[in-house]
Amino acid sequence: MNTYLLLALILSVASCVQGILGFGFGMISMSFAVLLFPIQEAVPLVTGYAVLVNAYLAYRLKESILLGGLGPILLGGLIGVP
């Protein structure tokens, strides 16, 4: 089976899990992508698709996103990042 076709299958399953549960794309896709590609290639591939999946979900669910609660989360994130 073609390597990129198998990667597309892995990313599709990971996208379904992300859409249903709200998390898990990186865990599932990286677990199997490193079996197909070296880690130096797998990380950028999975990261690019993760950004696309999350951007699509944010666009589709933009009415449900509460921006008022985002301030404390961002503040905590900025404090926690060295």
Buried (B, 14 or more C-beta within 10 A) or exposed (E): EEEEEBBEEBBEBBBEBBBEEEEBBBEBBBEBBBEBBEEEEBBEBBEEBBEEBEEEBEEEEEEEEEEEEEEEEEEEEEEEEE
